[in-house]
Amino acid sequence: MSTKDNQKVYFGDKKVSKEIKKDGVETIFTKVSENYDLMNDFMSAGMHRVWKRSFIDSANINKDDVCLDLAAGTGDIAKLIAKKVKEKSIYLCDQNLEMIEKAKERSLNEGFYHKCFFAVSSAEKLPYDDETFNHVFISFGFRNFSDKKNSLKEIYRVLKKGGKLHILEFSKAQGQNFSKLYDFYSYNFIPKIGDLISGDRESYEYLVKSIRTHENQEEMLELFKDTGFSNCNYENIFKGIVALHRGLK
Ligand SMILES: C[S@@+](CC[C@H](N)C(=O)[O-])C[C@H]1O[C@@H](n2cnc3c(N)ncnc32)[C@H](O)[C@@H]1O
């Protein structure tokens, strides 16, 4: 392993090796997989559905496009993509087996299984050929990646020329008063909601901390540019609590 690989990364608010972050993230998502959708609705008061719909609606997906839903979780992004594409052309990839199983179950129950391929793999080493996809989508997954730079390189590799990366992620809330209010809500209420609904305070403390130590809007822009993406931009949603980042290969 090179010195570079030994660099420490944030896991919540602690700096750890990439391997420890990967294992820690795995453990958390295995624990939360059962109540994941319910928790999202509670924590965001249903707003995550609106953000995700506009994430996909604004992506200009053509009916023949091939799409990767990376860090696919329980497959709600893939379901939105399925309404836009004609063929079996949606690839769901997540490093967590339990989450991918939930996504499979959703696709069967909600009628879009026939448009999907599933893979359990990490973003740092994608199991796809060069220049496969017209779009790569990552919704609320990127901040959990143990090696963000390498993942971006992998995404760049699997995108076709002219293909687009779209990332929806928590970001830096804008305005001092609003940030304070948001901090108060997230540090005091989110772990409590996690405890009440799933008896798991710790994973939701991780969630809050991981948002605070994740790159802000401008730092994400730099990461995109450093990877080689062009036409990079971002859009703040809900006063920067969430941001939509885009880049073109
Ligand atoms: C917060 S969930 C997001 C799920 C879904 N995309 C959504 O918007 O609700 C984050 C997902 O990222 C996955 N994940 C974390 N690190 C990953 C990595 N390095 N490669 C692939 N998936 C990863 C987790 O297993 C988890 O399913």
The ligand as an ORCA input file, in Angstrom:
! r2SCAN-3c Opt
* xyz 0 1
  C     -27.371      7.385      2.725
  S     -27.453      5.955      1.707
  C     -28.132      6.619      0.207
  C     -29.033      5.667     -0.493
  C     -29.875      6.236     -1.640
  N     -29.031      6.583     -2.779
  C     -30.690      7.413     -1.196
  O     -30.558      8.488     -1.776
  O     -31.502      7.264     -0.283
  C     -25.777      5.736      1.304
  C     -25.483      4.441      0.563
  O     -24.138      4.518      0.099
  C     -23.595      3.215      0.162
  N     -22.127      3.361      0.132
  C     -21.342      3.934      1.056
  N     -20.075      3.925      0.677
  C     -20.038      3.329     -0.552
  C     -19.008      3.041     -1.487
  N     -17.751      3.366     -1.233
  N     -19.345      2.441     -2.634
  C     -20.640      2.108     -2.911
  N     -21.644      2.351     -2.063
  C     -21.367      2.970     -0.897
  C     -24.135      2.655      1.457
  O     -24.026      1.255      1.524
  C     -25.573      3.170      1.422
  O     -26.438      2.258      0.819
*
